[in-house]
Amino acid sequence: MVSGGLLEMTFLVVFILSVLTIIFISYPFFKKWPGATNSGGNNQSPRSSDIESEIERQVLELRKGEGFRCPQCGVPLKKDDLFCFQCGVHLRKKE
């Protein structure tokens, strides 16, 4: 027969191991929750903030309506151009 103290100790060890297992398994999910921050307090890496600032710059440029760009090489063009002066791609279909 198992003594009462040994049985209580076994339940305590099983309980502690169960809690540690649950914490270990669920930690990655809690880390991804909105509002969770890294130890530095900044969720974005420098690379992602650089990418976001470049996207914002390009969006602002497009909203200004400064002409259009060649679909193949990206060179700025005038609206009445028929061909790209950089790569030679045909810009308009015949009317």
Distance bins in CASP14 RR format, pairs under 12 A and 6 or more apart:
PFRMAT RR
TARGET T0000
AUTHOR 0000-0000-0000
RMODE 2
METHOD distances of the structure
MODEL  1
1 7 0 0 0 0 1 0 0 0 0 0 0
2 8 0 0 0 0 0 1 0 0 0 0 0
2 9 0 0 0 0 0 1 0 0 0 0 0
2 10 0 0 0 0 1 0 0 0 0 0 0
2 11 0 0 0 0 0 1 0 0 0 0 0
3 9 0 0 0 0 1 0 0 0 0 0 0
3 10 0 0 0 0 0 1 0 0 0 0 0
4 10 0 0 0 0 1 0 0 0 0 0 0
4 11 0 0 0 0 0 1 0 0 0 0 0
4 12 0 0 0 0 0 1 0 0 0 0 0
5 11 0 0 0 0 1 0 0 0 0 0 0
5 12 0 0 0 0 1 0 0 0 0 0 0
5 13 0 0 0 0 0 1 0 0 0 0 0
6 12 0 0 0 0 0 1 0 0 0 0 0
6 13 0 0 0 0 0 1 0 0 0 0 0
7 13 0 0 0 0 0 1 0 0 0 0 0
7 14 0 0 0 0 0 1 0 0 0 0 0
8 14 0 0 0 0 0 1 0 0 0 0 0
8 15 0 0 0 0 0 1 0 0 0 0 0
9 15 0 0 0 0 0 1 0 0 0 0 0
9 16 0 0 0 0 0 1 0 0 0 0 0
10 16 0 0 0 0 0 1 0 0 0 0 0
10 17 0 0 0 0 0 1 0 0 0 0 0
11 17 0 0 0 0 0 1 0 0 0 0 0
11 18 0 0 0 0 0 1 0 0 0 0 0
12 18 0 0 0 0 0 1 0 0 0 0 0
12 19 0 0 0 0 0 1 0 0 0 0 0
13 19 0 0 0 0 0 1 0 0 0 0 0
13 20 0 0 0 0 0 1 0 0 0 0 0
14 20 0 0 0 0 0 1 0 0 0 0 0
14 21 0 0 0 0 0 1 0 0 0 0 0
15 21 0 0 0 0 0 1 0 0 0 0 0
15 22 0 0 0 0 0 1 0 0 0 0 0
16 22 0 0 0 0 0 1 0 0 0 0 0
16 23 0 0 0 0 0 1 0 0 0 0 0
17 23 0 0 0 0 0 1 0 0 0 0 0
17 24 0 0 0 0 0 1 0 0 0 0 0
18 24 0 0 0 0 0 1 0 0 0 0 0
18 25 0 0 0 0 0 1 0 0 0 0 0
19 25 0 0 0 0 0 1 0 0 0 0 0
19 26 0 0 0 0 0 1 0 0 0 0 0
20 26 0 0 0 0 0 1 0 0 0 0 0
20 27 0 0 0 0 0 1 0 0 0 0 0
21 27 0 0 0 0 0 1 0 0 0 0 0
22 29 0 0 0 0 0 1 0 0 0 0 0
22 30 0 0 0 0 0 1 0 0 0 0 0
23 29 0 0 0 0 0 1 0 0 0 0 0
23 30 0 0 0 0 1 0 0 0 0 0 0
23 31 0 0 0 0 0 1 0 0 0 0 0
24 30 0 0 0 0 0 1 0 0 0 0 0
26 32 0 0 0 0 0 1 0 0 0 0 0
26 33 0 0 0 0 0 1 0 0 0 0 0
27 33 0 0 0 0 0 1 0 0 0 0 0
27 36 0 0 0 0 0 1 0 0 0 0 0
28 36 0 0 0 0 0 1 0 0 0 0 0
29 36 0 0 0 0 0 1 0 0 0 0 0
30 36 1 0 0 1 0 0 0 0 0 0 0
31 37 0 0 0 0 1 0 0 0 0 0 0
31 38 0 0 0 0 1 0 0 0 0 0 0
31 39 0 0 0 0 0 1 0 0 0 0 0
31 43 0 0 0 0 0 1 0 0 0 0 0
32 38 0 0 0 0 0 1 0 0 0 0 0
32 43 0 0 0 0 0 1 0 0 0 0 0
33 43 0 0 0 0 0 1 0 0 0 0 0
34 43 0 0 0 0 1 0 0 0 0 0 0
35 41 0 0 0 0 0 1 0 0 0 0 0
35 43 1 0 0 1 0 0 0 0 0 0 0
36 43 1 0 0 1 0 0 0 0 0 0 0
37 43 1 0 0 1 0 0 0 0 0 0 0
37 44 0 0 0 0 0 1 0 0 0 0 0
38 44 0 0 0 0 1 0 0 0 0 0 0
38 45 0 0 0 0 1 0 0 0 0 0 0
42 48 0 0 0 0 0 1 0 0 0 0 0
42 49 0 0 0 0 1 0 0 0 0 0 0
43 49 0 0 0 0 1 0 0 0 0 0 0
43 52 0 0 0 0 0 1 0 0 0 0 0
44 50 0 0 0 0 1 0 0 0 0 0 0
44 51 0 0 0 0 1 0 0 0 0 0 0
44 52 1 0 0 1 0 0 0 0 0 0 0
44 53 0 0 0 0 0 1 0 0 0 0 0
45 51 0 0 0 0 1 0 0 0 0 0 0
45 52 0 0 0 0 0 1 0 0 0 0 0
46 52 0 0 0 0 0 1 0 0 0 0 0
46 53 0 0 0 0 0 1 0 0 0 0 0
47 53 0 0 0 0 0 1 0 0 0 0 0
47 54 0 0 0 0 0 1 0 0 0 0 0
48 54 0 0 0 0 0 1 0 0 0 0 0
48 55 0 0 0 0 0 1 0 0 0 0 0
49 55 0 0 0 0 0 1 0 0 0 0 0
49 56 0 0 0 0 0 1 0 0 0 0 0
50 56 0 0 0 0 0 1 0 0 0 0 0
50 57 0 0 0 0 0 1 0 0 0 0 0
51 57 0 0 0 0 0 1 0 0 0 0 0
51 58 0 0 0 0 0 1 0 0 0 0 0
52 58 0 0 0 0 0 1 0 0 0 0 0
52 59 0 0 0 0 0 1 0 0 0 0 0
53 59 0 0 0 0 0 1 0 0 0 0 0
53 60 0 0 0 0 0 1 0 0 0 0 0
54 60 0 0 0 0 0 1 0 0 0 0 0
54 61 0 0 0 0 0 1 0 0 0 0 0
55 61 0 0 0 0 0 1 0 0 0 0 0
55 62 0 0 0 0 0 1 0 0 0 0 0
56 62 0 0 0 0 0 1 0 0 0 0 0
56 63 0 0 0 0 0 1 0 0 0 0 0
57 63 0 0 0 0 0 1 0 0 0 0 0
57 64 0 0 0 0 0 1 0 0 0 0 0
58 64 0 0 0 0 0 1 0 0 0 0 0
58 66 0 0 0 0 0 1 0 0 0 0 0
58 69 0 0 0 0 0 1 0 0 0 0 0
58 74 0 0 0 0 0 1 0 0 0 0 0
59 65 0 0 0 0 0 1 0 0 0 0 0
60 66 0 0 0 0 0 1 0 0 0 0 0
61 67 0 0 0 0 1 0 0 0 0 0 0
61 68 0 0 0 0 0 1 0 0 0 0 0
61 69 0 0 0 0 1 0 0 0 0 0 0
61 74 0 0 0 0 0 1 0 0 0 0 0
61 76 0 0 0 0 1 0 0 0 0 0 0
62 68 0 0 0 0 1 0 0 0 0 0 0
62 69 0 0 0 0 1 0 0 0 0 0 0
62 76 0 0 0 0 0 1 0 0 0 0 0
64 76 0 0 0 0 0 1 0 0 0 0 0
65 76 0 0 0 0 0 1 0 0 0 0 0
65 79 0 0 0 0 0 1 0 0 0 0 0
66 76 1 0 0 1 0 0 0 0 0 0 0
66 77 0 0 0 0 0 1 0 0 0 0 0
66 78 0 0 0 0 0 1 0 0 0 0 0
66 79 0 0 0 0 0 1 0 0 0 0 0
67 74 0 0 0 0 0 1 0 0 0 0 0
67 75 0 0 0 0 0 1 0 0 0 0 0
67 76 1 0 0 1 0 0 0 0 0 0 0
67 77 1 0 0 1 0 0 0 0 0 0 0
67 78 1 0 0 1 0 0 0 0 0 0 0
67 79 1 0 1 0 0 0 0 0 0 0 0
67 80 0 0 0 0 0 1 0 0 0 0 0
67 81 0 0 0 0 1 0 0 0 0 0 0
68 74 0 0 0 0 1 0 0 0 0 0 0
68 75 0 0 0 0 0 1 0 0 0 0 0
68 76 1 0 0 1 0 0 0 0 0 0 0
68 77 1 0 0 1 0 0 0 0 0 0 0
68 78 0 0 0 0 1 0 0 0 0 0 0
68 79 1 0 0 1 0 0 0 0 0 0 0
68 80 0 0 0 0 0 1 0 0 0 0 0
68 81 0 0 0 0 1 0 0 0 0 0 0
68 84 0 0 0 0 0 1 0 0 0 0 0
68 91 0 0 0 0 1 0 0 0 0 0 0
68 92 0 0 0 0 0 1 0 0 0 0 0
69 75 1 0 0 1 0 0 0 0 0 0 0
69 76 1 0 1 0 0 0 0 0 0 0 0
69 77 1 0 0 1 0 0 0 0 0 0 0
69 78 0 0 0 0 0 1 0 0 0 0 0
69 79 0 0 0 0 0 1 0 0 0 0 0
69 81 0 0 0 0 0 1 0 0 0 0 0
69 84 0 0 0 0 1 0 0 0 0 0 0
69 86 0 0 0 0 0 1 0 0 0 0 0
69 87 0 0 0 0 0 1 0 0 0 0 0
69 89 0 0 0 0 0 1 0 0 0 0 0
69 91 0 0 0 0 0 1 0 0 0 0 0
70 76 0 0 0 0 1 0 0 0 0 0 0
70 77 1 0 1 0 0 0 0 0 0 0 0
70 78 0 0 0 0 0 1 0 0 0 0 0
70 81 0 0 0 0 1 0 0 0 0 0 0
70 82 0 0 0 0 0 1 0 0 0 0 0
70 83 0 0 0 0 1 0 0 0 0 0 0
70 84 1 0 1 0 0 0 0 0 0 0 0
70 85 0 0 0 0 1 0 0 0 0 0 0
70 86 1 0 0 1 0 0 0 0 0 0 0
70 87 1 0 0 1 0 0 0 0 0 0 0
70 88 0 0 0 0 1 0 0 0 0 0 0
70 89 1 0 0 1 0 0 0 0 0 0 0
70 90 0 0 0 0 0 1 0 0 0 0 0
70 91 1 0 0 1 0 0 0 0 0 0 0
71 77 0 0 0 0 1 0 0 0 0 0 0
71 84 0 0 0 0 1 0 0 0 0 0 0
71 86 0 0 0 0 0 1 0 0 0 0 0
71 87 0 0 0 0 1 0 0 0 0 0 0
71 88 0 0 0 0 0 1 0 0 0 0 0
71 89 1 0 0 1 0 0 0 0 0 0 0
71 90 0 0 0 0 0 1 0 0 0 0 0
71 91 1 0 0 1 0 0 0 0 0 0 0
71 92 0 0 0 0 0 1 0 0 0 0 0
72 83 0 0 0 0 0 1 0 0 0 0 0
72 84 1 0 0 1 0 0 0 0 0 0 0
72 86 0 0 0 0 1 0 0 0 0 0 0
72 87 1 0 1 0 0 0 0 0 0 0 0
72 88 0 0 0 0 1 0 0 0 0 0 0
72 89 1 0 1 0 0 0 0 0 0 0 0
72 90 0 0 0 0 1 0 0 0 0 0 0
72 91 0 0 0 0 1 0 0 0 0 0 0
73 83 0 0 0 0 0 1 0 0 0 0 0
73 84 1 0 0 1 0 0 0 0 0 0 0
73 85 0 0 0 0 1 0 0 0 0 0 0
73 86 1 0 1 0 0 0 0 0 0 0 0
73 87 1 0 1 0 0 0 0 0 0 0 0
73 88 0 0 0 0 1 0 0 0 0 0 0
73 89 1 0 0 1 0 0 0 0 0 0 0
73 91 0 0 0 0 0 1 0 0 0 0 0
74 84 0 0 0 0 1 0 0 0 0 0 0
74 85 0 0 0 0 0 1 0 0 0 0 0
74 86 1 0 0 1 0 0 0 0 0 0 0
74 87 0 0 0 0 1 0 0 0 0 0 0
74 88 0 0 0 0 0 1 0 0 0 0 0
74 89 0 0 0 0 1 0 0 0 0 0 0
74 91 0 0 0 0 0 1 0 0 0 0 0
75 81 0 0 0 0 1 0 0 0 0 0 0
75 83 0 0 0 0 0 1 0 0 0 0 0
75 84 1 0 0 1 0 0 0 0 0 0 0
75 85 1 0 0 1 0 0 0 0 0 0 0
75 86 1 0 1 0 0 0 0 0 0 0 0
75 87 1 0 0 1 0 0 0 0 0 0 0
75 88 0 0 0 0 1 0 0 0 0 0 0
75 89 0 0 0 0 1 0 0 0 0 0 0
75 91 0 0 0 0 0 1 0 0 0 0 0
76 84 0 0 0 0 0 1 0 0 0 0 0
76 85 0 0 0 0 0 1 0 0 0 0 0
76 86 0 0 0 0 1 0 0 0 0 0 0
77 83 0 0 0 0 1 0 0 0 0 0 0
77 84 1 0 0 1 0 0 0 0 0 0 0
77 85 1 0 0 1 0 0 0 0 0 0 0
77 86 0 0 0 0 1 0 0 0 0 0 0
77 87 0 0 0 0 0 1 0 0 0 0 0
77 88 0 0 0 0 0 1 0 0 0 0 0
77 89 0 0 0 0 0 1 0 0 0 0 0
77 91 1 0 0 1 0 0 0 0 0 0 0
77 92 0 0 0 0 0 1 0 0 0 0 0
78 84 0 0 0 0 0 1 0 0 0 0 0
78 85 0 0 0 0 1 0 0 0 0 0 0
78 91 0 0 0 0 0 1 0 0 0 0 0
79 91 0 0 0 0 1 0 0 0 0 0 0
79 92 0 0 0 0 0 1 0 0 0 0 0
80 91 0 0 0 0 1 0 0 0 0 0 0
80 92 0 0 0 0 1 0 0 0 0 0 0
81 88 0 0 0 0 0 1 0 0 0 0 0
81 89 0 0 0 0 0 1 0 0 0 0 0
81 90 0 0 0 0 0 1 0 0 0 0 0
81 91 1 0 1 0 0 0 0 0 0 0 0
81 92 0 0 0 0 1 0 0 0 0 0 0
82 88 0 0 0 0 1 0 0 0 0 0 0
82 89 0 0 0 0 0 1 0 0 0 0 0
82 90 1 0 0 1 0 0 0 0 0 0 0
82 91 1 0 1 0 0 0 0 0 0 0 0
82 92 1 0 1 0 0 0 0 0 0 0 0
82 93 0 0 0 0 0 1 0 0 0 0 0
82 94 0 0 0 0 1 0 0 0 0 0 0
82 95 0 0 0 0 0 1 0 0 0 0 0
83 89 1 0 0 1 0 0 0 0 0 0 0
83 90 1 0 1 0 0 0 0 0 0 0 0
83 91 1 0 0 1 0 0 0 0 0 0 0
83 92 0 0 0 0 1 0 0 0 0 0 0
84 90 0 0 0 0 1 0 0 0 0 0 0
84 91 1 0 0 1 0 0 0 0 0 0 0
84 92 0 0 0 0 0 1 0 0 0 0 0
85 91 0 0 0 0 0 1 0 0 0 0 0
END
